[in-house]
Amino acid sequence: MRDHLDKGEAAVEFIRYRYYDPDEADSTICPLVLLADDTCPH
Protein backbone atom coordinates (compact mmCIF):
# COMPACT_ATOMS: atom_id res chain seq x y z
CA MET A 1 0.00 0.00 0.00
CA ARG A 2 2.86 2.38 0.81
CA ASP A 3 3.95 2.31 -2.84
CA HIS A 4 0.61 3.85 -3.86
CA LEU A 5 0.86 6.83 -1.49
CA ASP A 6 2.09 10.21 -2.66
CA LYS A 7 4.38 12.29 -0.47
CA GLY A 8 2.35 13.83 2.36
CA GLU A 9 -0.40 11.18 2.20
CA ALA A 10 -1.20 8.56 4.82
CA ALA A 11 -3.18 5.34 4.94
CA VAL A 12 -5.12 4.27 8.03
CA GLU A 13 -6.21 0.69 8.59
CA PHE A 14 -8.11 -0.73 11.53
CA ILE A 15 -7.33 -4.19 12.84
CA ARG A 16 -9.77 -5.96 15.11
CA TYR A 17 -8.65 -8.95 17.07
CA ARG A 18 -10.42 -11.02 19.65
CA TYR A 19 -8.86 -12.26 22.81
CA TYR A 20 -10.26 -14.57 25.39
CA ASP A 21 -10.02 -14.14 29.12
CA PRO A 22 -11.42 -17.04 31.17
CA ASP A 23 -13.70 -14.54 32.91
CA GLU A 24 -14.97 -12.81 29.75
CA ALA A 25 -14.54 -12.69 25.97
CA ASP A 26 -13.75 -9.35 24.34
CA SER A 27 -12.08 -7.74 21.35
CA THR A 28 -9.85 -4.77 20.62
CA ILE A 29 -9.62 -2.44 17.62
CA CYS A 30 -6.22 -0.95 16.80
CA PRO A 31 -5.55 1.71 14.16
CA LEU A 32 -2.40 1.47 12.03
CA VAL A 33 -1.11 4.61 10.29
CA LEU A 34 1.29 4.30 7.37
CA LEU A 35 2.93 7.38 5.87
CA ALA A 36 4.41 7.46 2.36
CA ASP A 37 8.02 7.65 3.64
CA ASP A 38 7.68 5.07 6.45
CA THR A 39 8.91 1.51 6.39
CA CYS A 40 6.55 0.28 9.10
CA PRO A 41 3.17 1.45 10.48
CA HIS A 42 2.64 3.47 13.65
C-alpha positions in Angstrom: 0.0 0.0 0.0 2.9 2.4 0.8 4.0 2.3 -2.8 0.6 3.8 -3.9 0.9 6.8 -1.5 2.1 10.2 -2.7 4.4 12.3 -0.5 2.3 13.8 2.4 -0.4 11.2 2.2 -1.2 8.6 4.8 -3.2 5.3 4.9 -5.1 4.3 8.0 -6.2 0.7 8.6 -8.1 -0.7 11.5 -7.3 -4.2 12.8 -9.8 -6.0 15.1 -8.6 -8.9 17.1 -10.4 -11.0 19.6 -8.9 -12.3 22.8 -10.3 -14.6 25.4 -10.0 -14.1 29.1 -11.4 -17.0 31.2 -13.7 -14.5 32.9 -15.0 -12.8 29.7 -14.5 -12.7 26.0 -13.8 -9.4 24.3 -12.1 -7.7 21.4 -9.8 -4.8 20.6 -9.6 -2.4 17.6 -6.2 -1.0 16.8 -5.6 1.7 14.2 -2.4 1.5 12.0 -1.1 4.6 10.3 1.3 4.3 7.4 2.9 7.4 5.9 4.4 7.5 2.4 8.0 7.6 3.6 7.7 5.1 6.5 8.9 1.5 6.4 6.5 0.3 9.1 3.2 1.4 10.5 2.6 3.5 13.7 
